[in-house]
Amino acid sequence: GQCITHCPVGALRERNDVDKAFDALAQKDKITVVQIAPAVRAAWGENLGIDREFATVKRLVSALRQMGFDFIFDTNFAADLTIMEEGSEFLERLGRAEDKNLPMFTSCCPGWVRFMKSQYPDMVDQLSTAKSPQQMFGAISKTYYADLLDVDPSRIFNISIMPCTAKKYEAGVSVLSDAGVGQDVDLVLTTREISRMIRAEHINLELLEEEEFDMPLGAGTGAGVIFGATGGVMEAALRSAYYLVMGENPDPDAFKEVRGREGWREASFDLAGSKLRVAVASGLGNTRKLMESIRSGESNYDFVEIMACPGGCAGGGGQPIEDGKELAEERAEVLYGLDKVNNLRFSHENPSVLKCYEDYLEKPLSHKSHKLLHTTQRDW
Ligand code: SF4
């Protein structure tokens, strides 16, 4: 949980948004739409006194339903959508004759994006323009999903459950460009806050049954779930980039070299006869070293994933804290385990994502996709 110290909202005066969530639940005209981030499922039960094996995401879904939230969805859906957009953007840049703006940097971690903007403002154009999964989810919920429900988007109240305090800031600065219904995400609760709400509601945890996510935005792949661990975004992107270039799937574990513990890792892969050089860093100390090395010309990469918290979101600043214990790795193992047993391990095979393109967005990087799912990084 080292990210706390970098968090723009600050752990020392950590915002408590639990009351706002209860308020939203009390407003009967509001439709509360919840998304659960990948890393939350590996940690939500930790300070509720239930085992990791018992505290599955399906039991969290059940707890949230008992609390009265209307629709419970999975940020993994939007993580897969992010891969479609960001992977396509990367291939588009790679294929340019000039102004490739490489390496391309991931843009899903607001702690990192802010760090980049303040410390390396001259390199901001190298950030992917893709919004984070949290923000993409919010935008889709208030457009595509509002259409499916046939309701006015202003009735939708998006709540996300995140391992992260910086996501509160991200939600506040990122405004839905298109539908004119305020922020993509209305309220962000951390894993700690949702645990507190569950406790306040006196939900009998031992009696919780496993329940499924709502559909269609509850569908996620193994590639989506590993977003919660350092290296996961890169691995998910490479799986789909390979497919987009080669027209067939790689072995889902073909890129597992990017997993690991070191704060700065690199790997290279062959893609259609050319060499792709990638790097993954987590923690802002490692990030600074990596950035300086890129600047000096010592390191050369095509694609770089950066997460501000050591170990990625699994070790995020909004996760439960146990004194003196670093749980990021243990939680990451849960996520890789979930990837392994998922029938779908490629973002481009997420049926709900495919349907959303077919019925609404058309294709990655389409006009509509740009409007809803991308941002000019200079705007915030
Ligand atoms: Fe938030 Fe994850 Fe970034 Fe930490 S690594 S600041 S938890 S998005």
Residues whose N, C-alpha, C, O or C-beta is under 5 A from the ligand:
A	BS01	SF4	C3 C108 C109 P110 G111 P163 C164 A166 M307 A308 C309 G312 C313 G316 G317
